[in-house]
Amino acid sequence: MSKQDVRCSFCGRQKKEVDVLIAGITGHICDSCIGQASLIIQEEYSHLSKEQVEQSLQLIKPVEIMKHLDQYVIGQKEAKKVLSVAVYNHYKRLLQPADKEDEIDIEKSNVILAGETGTGKTLLAKTIAKLLNVPFCIADATVLTEAGYVGEDVESILSRLLQAADYDVAQAEKGIVFIDEIDKVARKSDNPSITRDVSGEGVQQAMLKLMEGAVVSVPPQGGRKHPDQKMVQVNTKNILFICGGAFDGIKQIIERRIKTQSIGFGSNDGMIEVKENILSYVNQLDIKKYGLIPELIGRFPVLTYLNPLDKETLRSILTEPKNALVKQYNRLFEIDGIELDITDETLDFIVDKAMELKLGARGLRSICEAILTDAMFEGPSLDTKKFTVDVAYAATKFNTSKISKLKVA
């Protein structure tokens, strides 16, 4: 057969009548037939039965979700309980029959997590991501700007969710998004801005349609670097949003609200004595005064908090979780054939320094790195089989490190 007589084995068109003709072992297929075949396959897969959907989701009960979180995250019982219920209810929404007119439409319960730096907000999100069988992504609010300015548009959040779902739009529309550092897009004052606030109030207003549920045009590869790409339509009605933030300074707002004293001669009726975490009293009014607009707060009906880490919790974080720091360093040294032994007194020393620096669980990692860097540098070149870290060695290495120079106000 000559090149002029080559035809598509499906539609019979000649090579000159099509744009692309792909050759196989005994036949050929044109680009038009490939496109039609792709549409047929997509249509077949889009008509999954309810039983198949239920089987793929595998409903996980809140108690089981919390047990999984307990293996990796120490403490934070309240936050873990709220997240477990939110994720479980999200699964139930996805399994709710959509073909009955008399069915009650369950609305999604987006969540805000408030907690100091290093208390475990992002770790909770990452741990849940390992458990789930729906697409999950973690986005950072600090890079978001109002449309038209340098930075990322809010639609880039959904671009990451699409990537997590292997660009399957139907799967992405059932996903969960964790937006970190949501407090960084707070507006600069409690009053509405009359000028542009490109990384604050403007971002919040752009996020409204995402949170509530709307069909959004999403650039699958990111909007800045690929301006000519085709937009993908994503419906956010069934996407659960969980936001975390340190909300630095919100404690003063809460204290002013709950410690208000009525005017009079020594009247203490309006006083509340706070002996526990002040963040446990946080409510939507405090978040509004901090700088989130009321329209956005209204789309987050669930607001919870994380407790600051005390000495006992930090000590447990070092050794107890599946991914505990001590276990990680033991594995690093074990790969080089070295047995690492960190004494209990050294662990207490690390915890004391972390409390002084007020860096939370992240501070533990920084201090461990400062103490063990020289050992990790020299260890692979030595013939030693065991390395013991005592308090004297730890104190010497810590005091000569840059992190020891940090001043806490």
C-alpha positions as CSV (number, residue, x, y, z in Angstrom):
1,M,0.0,0.0,0.0
2,S,1.4,3.4,-1.0
3,K,1.6,6.4,1.4
4,Q,-1.2,8.1,-0.5
5,D,-3.6,5.1,0.1
6,V,-3.1,5.0,3.8
7,R,-6.4,5.4,5.6
8,C,-7.8,5.5,9.1
9,S,-8.9,1.9,10.0
10,F,-12.0,3.3,11.8
11,C,-13.5,6.1,9.7
12,G,-11.8,5.4,6.4
13,R,-10.4,8.9,5.8
14,Q,-7.2,9.3,3.8
15,K,-4.1,10.7,5.4
16,K,-4.4,14.0,3.5
17,E,-8.0,14.4,5.0
18,V,-6.9,14.4,8.6
19,D,-4.4,16.3,10.8
20,V,-2.7,13.4,12.5
21,L,-2.7,9.7,11.5
22,I,-1.1,7.3,14.0
23,A,0.2,4.1,12.7
24,G,-0.2,0.8,14.5
25,I,1.0,-2.8,13.8
26,T,-1.7,-3.6,11.3
27,G,-3.8,-0.5,11.2
28,H,-4.1,3.3,11.6
29,I,-6.2,5.8,13.6
30,C,-6.8,9.5,13.0
31,D,-7.0,12.3,15.6
32,S,-10.8,12.7,15.1
33,C,-11.4,9.0,16.0
34,I,-9.1,9.3,19.0
35,G,-11.1,12.3,20.3
36,Q,-14.4,10.4,19.8
37,A,-13.1,7.3,21.6
38,S,-11.9,9.5,24.5
39,L,-15.4,11.0,24.9
40,I,-17.0,7.5,24.9
41,I,-14.6,6.3,27.6
42,Q,-15.2,9.5,29.7
43,E,-19.0,9.0,29.4
44,E,-18.7,5.3,30.4
45,Y,-16.7,6.1,33.5
46,S,-18.9,9.1,34.5
47,H,-21.9,6.8,35.0
48,L,-20.7,5.0,38.1
49,S,-23.4,3.3,40.1
50,K,-24.1,4.3,43.7
51,E,-22.6,1.0,44.9
52,Q,-19.4,1.7,43.1
53,V,-19.1,5.2,44.6
54,E,-19.8,3.8,48.1
55,Q,-17.1,1.1,47.6
56,S,-14.5,3.7,46.4
57,L,-15.2,6.0,49.3
58,Q,-15.2,3.4,52.1
59,L,-17.0,5.5,54.8
60,I,-14.6,6.0,57.8
61,K,-16.3,6.7,61.1
62,P,-15.2,9.6,63.3
63,V,-13.8,7.4,66.0
64,E,-11.6,5.5,63.5
65,I,-10.4,8.8,62.0
66,M,-9.4,10.1,65.5
67,K,-7.6,6.9,66.3
68,H,-5.5,7.3,63.2
69,L,-4.8,11.0,64.1
70,D,-3.7,9.9,67.7
71,Q,-0.9,7.8,66.2
72,Y,0.7,10.9,64.7
73,V,-0.5,13.9,66.6
74,I,-0.1,14.2,70.4
75,G,-2.9,16.0,72.3
76,Q,-5.3,18.4,70.6
77,K,-8.3,16.3,71.4
78,E,-10.9,19.0,70.6
79,A,-9.4,19.9,67.2
80,K,-9.1,16.2,66.2
81,K,-12.7,15.5,67.2
82,V,-14.0,18.5,65.1
83,L,-11.9,17.5,62.1
84,S,-13.0,13.8,62.4
85,V,-16.7,14.8,62.4
86,A,-16.1,17.3,59.5
87,V,-14.4,14.7,57.3
88,Y,-17.0,12.0,58.2
89,N,-19.9,14.4,57.3
90,H,-18.2,15.2,54.1
91,Y,-18.1,11.6,53.1
92,K,-21.8,11.3,54.0
93,R,-22.7,14.2,51.8
94,L,-20.9,12.6,48.9
95,L,-22.9,9.4,49.4
96,Q,-26.2,11.2,49.7
97,P,-28.6,10.2,46.8
98,A,-29.1,13.1,44.4
99,D,-31.9,11.7,42.3
100,K,-34.7,12.2,44.9
101,E,-36.6,15.5,45.0
102,D,-37.7,15.1,48.6
103,E,-34.2,14.6,49.9
104,I,-32.8,17.1,52.4
105,D,-29.8,18.9,50.9
106,I,-27.0,18.7,53.4
107,E,-24.7,21.8,53.3
108,K,-21.0,21.4,53.9
109,S,-19.4,22.6,57.1
110,N,-16.1,24.3,56.3
111,V,-13.7,24.5,59.3
112,I,-11.3,27.1,60.7
113,L,-8.5,26.0,62.9
114,A,-6.9,28.6,65.2
115,G,-3.7,27.8,67.0
116,E,-0.2,29.1,67.8
117,T,2.7,28.3,65.5
118,G,4.0,24.7,65.9
119,T,0.9,23.3,67.6
120,G,0.0,20.9,64.8
121,K,-2.4,22.5,62.3
122,T,-0.6,21.5,59.2
123,L,0.4,18.1,60.7
124,L,-3.3,17.3,61.3
125,A,-4.0,18.1,57.6
126,K,-1.2,16.0,56.3
127,T,-2.1,13.1,58.6
128,I,-5.7,13.1,57.4
129,A,-4.5,13.2,53.8
130,K,-2.7,9.9,54.3
131,L,-6.0,8.3,55.5
132,L,-8.4,9.6,52.9
133,N,-9.3,8.1,49.6
134,V,-10.6,11.4,48.1
135,P,-8.3,14.0,46.5
136,F,-6.6,16.2,49.2
137,C,-4.3,19.2,48.7
138,I,-2.6,21.7,51.0
139,A,-2.5,25.3,49.7
140,D,-0.8,28.3,51.2
141,A,-2.7,31.6,51.5
142,T,0.4,33.8,51.8
143,V,1.1,33.7,48.0
144,L,-2.5,34.7,47.0
145,T,-3.2,38.1,45.6
146,E,-6.1,39.8,44.0
147,A,-6.7,39.0,40.4
148,G,-4.4,41.1,38.1
149,Y,-1.5,41.5,40.5
150,V,1.8,39.6,40.8
151,G,1.2,36.4,42.8
152,E,-1.3,33.5,42.5
153,D,-5.1,33.9,42.0
154,V,-7.4,32.0,44.3
155,E,-8.2,29.6,41.5
156,S,-4.7,28.2,41.8
157,I,-5.9,26.4,45.0
158,L,-8.2,24.3,42.8
159,S,-5.3,23.7,40.3
160,R,-3.5,21.8,43.1
161,L,-6.6,19.8,43.9
162,L,-6.9,18.9,40.2
163,Q,-3.3,17.8,40.2
164,A,-4.0,15.6,43.3
165,A,-6.9,14.0,41.4
166,D,-4.8,13.3,38.3
167,Y,-6.9,15.9,36.5
168,D,-10.1,13.9,37.0
169,V,-12.6,16.7,37.5
170,A,-15.3,14.4,38.9
171,Q,-12.9,13.2,41.6
172,A,-11.6,16.7,42.3
173,E,-15.2,17.9,42.9
174,K,-15.4,15.5,45.9
175,G,-12.0,16.6,47.4
176,I,-10.8,18.3,50.5
177,V,-8.7,21.5,50.5
178,F,-6.6,22.6,53.5
179,I,-5.6,26.3,53.2
180,D,-2.8,27.2,55.5
181,E,-1.9,30.6,57.0
182,I,-5.5,32.0,56.4
183,D,-4.8,34.7,58.9
184,K,-2.2,36.3,56.5
185,V,-5.0,37.5,54.2
186,A,-6.7,39.5,57.0
187,R,-7.4,43.1,56.1
188,K,-5.3,45.7,57.7
189,S,-8.0,47.3,59.8
190,D,-11.5,46.5,61.0
191,N,-13.1,49.0,58.6
192,P,-13.8,48.0,55.0
193,S,-11.1,49.2,52.7
194,I,-11.9,52.1,50.2
195,T,-8.6,51.3,48.3
196,R,-7.0,48.2,47.0
197,D,-5.9,45.6,49.6
198,V,-4.4,43.2,47.0
199,S,-3.2,40.5,49.4
200,G,-5.9,40.9,52.1
201,E,-9.5,41.9,51.7
202,G,-9.4,41.5,47.9
203,V,-8.3,37.8,48.3
204,Q,-11.0,37.2,50.9
205,Q,-13.7,38.5,48.5
206,A,-12.3,36.3,45.7
207,M,-12.4,33.3,48.0
208,L,-16.2,33.7,48.6
209,K,-17.4,31.9,45.5
210,L,-15.0,29.0,46.1
211,M,-16.1,28.4,49.7
212,E,-19.9,28.7,49.1
213,G,-20.1,26.5,46.0
214,A,-19.9,27.7,42.4
215,V,-18.6,26.6,39.0
216,V,-15.1,28.1,38.8
217,S,-12.9,28.3,35.7
218,V,-9.6,26.7,36.8
219,P,-6.3,26.9,34.9
220,P,-5.1,23.2,35.3
221,Q,-1.4,24.1,35.1
222,G,-1.5,27.4,36.9
223,G,-2.6,30.7,35.4
224,R,0.7,32.7,35.3
225,K,3.1,30.4,33.4
226,H,0.6,29.0,30.9
227,P,-1.7,31.8,29.8
228,D,-2.9,30.0,26.6
229,Q,-4.2,26.8,28.3
230,K,-7.8,25.8,28.2
231,M,-9.8,26.4,31.5
232,V,-11.4,23.5,33.3
233,Q,-14.8,24.0,34.9
234,V,-14.9,22.8,38.5
235,N,-18.0,22.8,40.8
236,T,-16.9,23.6,44.4
237,K,-20.3,22.7,45.9
238,N,-19.0,19.4,47.3
239,I,-15.4,20.4,48.1
240,L,-14.7,20.7,51.8
241,F,-12.4,23.6,52.9
242,I,-10.4,23.5,56.1
243,C,-8.4,26.7,57.0
244,G,-5.7,27.0,59.5
245,G,-4.0,30.1,61.0
246,A,-1.9,31.2,63.9
247,F,-3.9,34.5,64.2
248,D,-1.1,36.2,66.0
249,G,-2.5,38.9,68.3
250,I,-6.0,37.4,68.6
251,K,-5.5,36.6,72.2
252,Q,-5.6,40.3,73.1
253,I,-8.9,40.6,71.2
254,I,-10.4,37.6,73.2
255,E,-9.1,39.0,76.5
256,R,-10.7,42.4,75.9
257,R,-14.0,40.7,75.2
258,I,-14.1,38.2,78.1
259,K,-12.4,40.3,80.7
260,T,-14.6,43.4,80.3
261,Q,-15.4,44.8,83.8
262,S,-18.7,46.7,84.3
263,I,-18.4,50.3,85.5
264,G,-19.0,50.7,89.3
265,F,-17.3,50.5,92.7
266,G,-15.3,47.2,92.6
267,S,-17.8,45.3,90.5
268,N,-16.5,42.0,89.4
269,D,-19.6,40.6,87.8
270,G,-18.3,41.0,84.3
271,M,-14.9,39.4,84.9
272,I,-14.0,35.9,83.8
273,E,-11.0,34.2,85.3
274,V,-9.1,32.4,82.6
275,K,-6.9,29.5,83.8
276,E,-6.8,27.6,80.5
277,N,-5.9,28.3,76.9
278,I,-7.4,31.7,76.0
279,L,-8.0,30.5,72.4
280,S,-10.6,28.1,73.7
281,Y,-12.9,31.1,74.1
282,V,-12.5,32.2,70.4
283,N,-15.6,32.9,68.4
284,Q,-16.6,34.4,65.0
285,L,-16.7,37.9,66.5
286,D,-13.0,37.7,67.4
287,I,-12.1,36.4,63.9
288,K,-14.0,39.4,62.4
289,K,-12.2,41.9,64.6
290,Y,-8.9,40.3,63.6
291,G,-9.5,41.1,60.0
292,L,-11.6,38.4,58.2
293,I,-14.7,39.8,56.4
294,P,-18.1,38.7,57.8
295,E,-19.1,37.1,54.4
296,L,-16.1,34.8,54.5
297,I,-16.6,33.9,58.2
298,G,-20.2,33.0,57.4
299,R,-19.0,30.3,55.1
300,F,-17.0,28.6,57.9
301,P,-19.7,27.5,60.4
302,V,-17.2,25.4,62.4
303,L,-14.5,27.2,64.4
304,T,-12.1,25.3,66.7
305,Y,-8.8,25.8,68.4
306,L,-5.5,24.1,69.2
307,N,-4.0,24.2,72.7
308,P,-0.4,25.5,73.1
309,L,2.1,22.8,73.8
310,D,3.3,22.3,77.4
311,K,6.4,20.4,78.5
312,E,4.7,17.0,78.9
313,T,3.2,17.3,75.3
314,L,6.6,18.3,73.8
315,R,8.3,15.5,75.6
316,S,5.8,13.0,74.2
317,I,6.1,14.5,70.7
318,L,9.8,13.7,70.7
319,T,9.3,9.9,71.3
320,E,5.7,8.7,71.0
321,P,4.2,9.3,67.6
322,K,4.9,7.0,64.6
323,N,6.9,9.8,63.0
324,A,8.5,11.0,66.3
325,L,11.7,13.0,65.9
326,V,13.8,10.6,67.9
327,K,12.7,7.7,65.7
328,Q,13.6,9.8,62.6
329,Y,17.1,10.5,63.8
330,N,17.6,6.9,64.9
331,R,16.7,5.8,61.4
332,L,19.1,8.3,59.8
333,F,22.0,7.1,61.9
334,E,20.9,3.4,61.5
335,I,21.3,3.8,57.7
336,D,25.0,4.6,58.3
337,G,25.3,1.6,60.6
338,I,25.4,3.7,63.8
339,E,23.2,3.2,66.9
340,L,22.1,6.5,68.2
341,D,21.4,6.8,72.0
342,I,19.8,10.1,73.3
343,T,19.6,10.1,77.1
344,D,16.4,11.1,78.9
345,E,18.2,14.1,80.4
346,T,19.1,15.3,76.9
347,L,15.5,15.0,75.8
348,D,14.4,17.1,78.8
349,F,17.1,19.6,77.9
350,I,15.7,19.8,74.4
351,V,12.2,20.3,75.7
352,D,13.3,23.1,78.1
353,K,15.0,25.0,75.3
354,A,11.9,24.6,73.0
355,M,9.8,26.1,75.8
356,E,12.2,29.0,76.2
357,L,12.2,29.8,72.4
358,K,8.4,29.4,72.1
359,L,8.6,27.8,68.7
360,G,6.3,24.9,69.4
361,A,7.0,21.5,67.9
362,R,9.0,23.1,65.1
363,G,11.4,24.3,67.7
364,L,12.2,20.7,68.7
365,R,13.4,19.9,65.2
366,S,15.5,23.1,65.0
367,I,17.2,22.3,68.4
368,C,17.8,18.6,67.4
369,E,19.4,19.8,64.2
370,A,21.7,22.2,66.1
371,I,22.8,19.5,68.5
372,L,23.2,16.6,66.0
373,T,24.6,18.4,62.8
374,D,28.2,17.8,63.7
375,A,27.5,14.2,64.6
376,M,25.7,13.6,61.2
377,F,28.6,15.4,59.4
378,E,31.4,13.3,61.0
379,G,29.6,10.0,61.7
380,P,29.6,8.5,58.2
381,S,33.4,8.9,58.0
382,L,34.1,7.3,61.3
383,D,34.2,3.6,62.3
384,T,32.1,4.1,65.4
385,K,29.1,1.8,65.9
386,K,27.3,3.7,68.7
387,F,26.9,7.4,69.4
388,T,25.5,8.6,72.8
389,V,24.2,12.1,73.2
390,D,24.4,13.3,76.8
391,V,23.4,16.6,78.4
392,A,26.9,18.0,78.4
393,Y,27.4,17.3,74.6
394,A,23.9,18.7,73.8
395,A,24.5,21.9,75.8
396,T,27.8,22.5,74.2
397,K,26.5,22.1,70.7
398,F,23.3,24.1,71.4
399,N,25.2,27.1,73.0
400,T,27.5,27.4,69.9
401,S,24.6,27.4,67.5
402,K,22.8,30.3,66.0
403,I,19.4,29.3,67.3
404,S,20.6,29.8,70.9
405,K,21.0,33.5,70.1
406,L,17.2,33.9,69.5
407,K,15.6,36.4,71.9
408,V,12.0,35.9,72.9
409,A,10.1,39.1,73.8
